[in-house]
Every structure is written in C-alpha cells, then in structure tokens.
Amino acid sequence: MQTTDKRRPVAPKETPVLQARPERSGAPPRTGVLGTILTDVDFGEDERDALASLTDVLAERLDTIVETAAVTARHAALASEGLIDWSLQQSPPETRASIRNLRKHAARQWINATLEGEYDSSFSRQLRHTWMPILLAEQHRNRATPALVGAFLDFMEGYVAACLVDDIADNIVPHWRRLHAFRTAVAVQRRIFGVDE
C-alpha cells in the first residue's frame, strides 16, 4: 500500500532581509561594535582651510603637542576616570622606552590626521582601533573606553587653545576660525566614540 503525502509544498516565506540587514541592502552601516562609523560628516572646505592654517601656526610646537598627547593628556584622562591617583604636581610614572615611543608615534599620527581634516571610514577605523587604544588603553585591555577618550579629547582641546593664545590678556579673535575648526574635528571624534559633548 502506497501512501501519498497529503502535505502541500509550501512556498518559503519572503523574509525582509533587506530591511533587517542594512549591509545587504547597500546602505552604509551607521554604528558598529565600538562606536559610530563615519558615513557623511559636515566638515567643509572652510574648516579644512582653517585646520591648514592651524597646522602652520602650531608647526613649531608640534613636538611639544605630541609629547603632551602621549604622556600628560593620557594621564590626565586616566586620572579623571579615577583609574590612577595622579595630580598635576606629580610627574607621570616612568614607562618603558618602547611604549613611550609607540605612544608618541600614535600621538603624532593622530594629531597629523586630525589637522589634515579628512574624516572618512579609514580615519574612524584608525582612531578606534589604533591611535586611541595605544594612547589610552591599559595593559590588560585592548580598547579605550568612550569616557577615557572624552577626557583625553577635552584635555587636548584645551591644550591646543592654550597654544594659540600665549597669554590670557591676548586677543583670541584672530584665532577663532582655527579654534572652531579644531573643536569641530574633536566633535567628529567624539561622535565616533559616542561621547556626548
């Protein structure tokens, strides 16, 4: 006796794959595991020109800025999060020369890329996976937390502003475009890490 299958073949349901997975639909992803992925940034030619002008103004102090980013800003960010007990009167603890050189190299790449003003997905990837982890991550961690990045960027924003104006009696008005462009560049980096201003 032969039995027949009384079940009718059912057509597979059409799942909304394109809606559920934007990477398959061709739309660029907006967020990733470690923060926002840059797709389109409101950073125009005026800001790029002002950053180029800022680069010229800071050219003589670039080595000092790199040293500050690699050592002082890192420790200020760690202290602001309570991860180390460090005050401005103490010098930062000694680290191995290879680690110091690696941090200086990362700081130089970060400041140069920031002053170039080309903020695309490559910049975002380098910032999240290379520069900030080298500058801010602790020994047993491979990522820099958004809070640490926010504190680091706050410190560097203030430091660059202080480099533009040597004395509190100086007029900051001639430098407002440069400072605004740098603050906009820092705001882009905050957005990458999801740090509120």
N, C-alpha and C positions, 0 to 999 in steps of 0.2 A: 504494500500500500504506500502510495506516494503522497506525501503531504505538500501542500503548497503554502508558501509563506504569505500570510494574509496582510502582512505589513506593507504598506505602500512606501516606495522610496521617497524620502523627504529631502527636499532641496535644502542645502545648507543655508543657515541664516546669514544674511549680509550684515556683518558687524561694522560698526562705524570706526574702522581702523584709522582712517584719515583724521577723524576728529579726536580720537583718543591719543594718537601719537603724532604730534606735530612734526617730528623729524622725518616722518614718512610722507607727509603732505607737502614738503618743500618749504614750509615756514621755518624760519630760524628759531631755535630754542631761546627762551628768554632767561631761564635760570638753570643753574647747574648745581651739583652737589656742594660746591664750595662758594657759591655766590652767583651774582648776575653775570651773564655772558653778554658782552657788548655786541649790539647789533647796529644801532644807529645812535650817534652821540651828537648833541647840539654843541659842537665845538667848531666854530667857523674860522675864516681866514683872519679876522681881526684878532682873535685870541692867539692864533698861531704866530702872527706878526709880533704881538706883544710878548709872547714867550721867546721869540728870537731876540727881541730887544733885551729881555730879562737875561738871556744867556750871555749877551755881550756885557751887560752890567756886572754880572756875577762871575765873569771869566777868571778874574784874579783871585777870587775867593773859592773857587770850585773845590780845591783840595781840602780846604777847611770845612766846607759844607759836607763833603764826602766823609771826612773823619767824624764830623758831628753826627751824621746819619748812622754811621757804622757803630759808634760807641755810645755817645751821650744820649741820642734820641732813643736808642734801643733800651738803655737802662731807665730812662725816664718813663717809657711806655710800660716796662715791666714793673716799675715802682708804682705807677698809677693804678695798676691792677692788683697791687699787693703781693706780687709774686716774689719780689725781693725787697729787702729793707735797705734802701739807699736814699741818701739825701744829697742835695746839690753840693754840700760841703765836702762830701767824701768823693774820692776818685773811684771810677768804675773798677771792679775786680779784674785782675790780670787774666788773660786768656792766651791760649797757645798762638804762636805767630801764624800758623797756617789758617786757623779760624779767623784771626784778625784780618788777614789778607783776603780770605774768602768773603768776609762781610764788607770790607772796603770795595772789593770788586763788584759785589752785588749792589752796594750803595751807589757806586759810580754809574753802573748800568741803569739803575732806577732813576737817578736824577737826570741823566742824559736823555733817557726815553721820555721822562716827564716833560723836559724842556723842549723836546722835538715836537710834541703835540700831535702825534699820530696814534690815536687811541682806537685800535681795532681788536679783533679777537686774539691776534697774536700777542698784543700788549697785555690783554686781560689774562691770557694763559701764563705769560712770563711773570706778571705781577703776583698771581695767585699761587703758582707752583714753583717759582724760582726765587724772585727777589725777596718777597716778604717772609717766606719760610727761612731763608738763610739769615735775614736780618733779625727776625723776631722769635722764631721757634726755639724752644728749649731743647736740651739734649735728647730727651726721650720722646719728643713729639716731632712730627714732620709737617705740621701745619701751624700757621699763625692764626690765632683767633681774631674774629672781627673787632673785639674790644681792644686788643693789642694794636691792631692796625689803625684803629681810630685814634688811639692815644699817640701813636707814632706820627700819624699824619698831622694831628693837632700841633705837636711839637715842631715838626718841620715847617709847617705853615707859618708859625710864629717866628721861627728862626730865619726863614727867608725874608719875612717882613722886616726883621731887625737888621738883616744885611743890607736892605735897601735904604734904610734910614739909620745913619750912624749915631745921631743924637736925638733925644726926644724933642729938642727945640727945632729940629729940621722940618721942612715942609714935605709932607708925603704926597701932595697933589701931583707933582710931576711923575710919580711912580704909580699912580692909581691904576692905569691900564695894565701895567706889568703885574702888580699885585693881584688885580682882579683875574687876570689870565691864569696865574698860578693857583689861586683859590678855586677857579673853575676846574683846573686839571686835578686838583686834590679832590674836589667834589665828584669827579668822574671815578676816581679810585675808590672813594667811599661807597659809591653806588655798586661797584664791582663786588665789594665785600658785604654789601647790605648794611652799612653803618649809617645811622641817621646823623645828620649834621646838627 
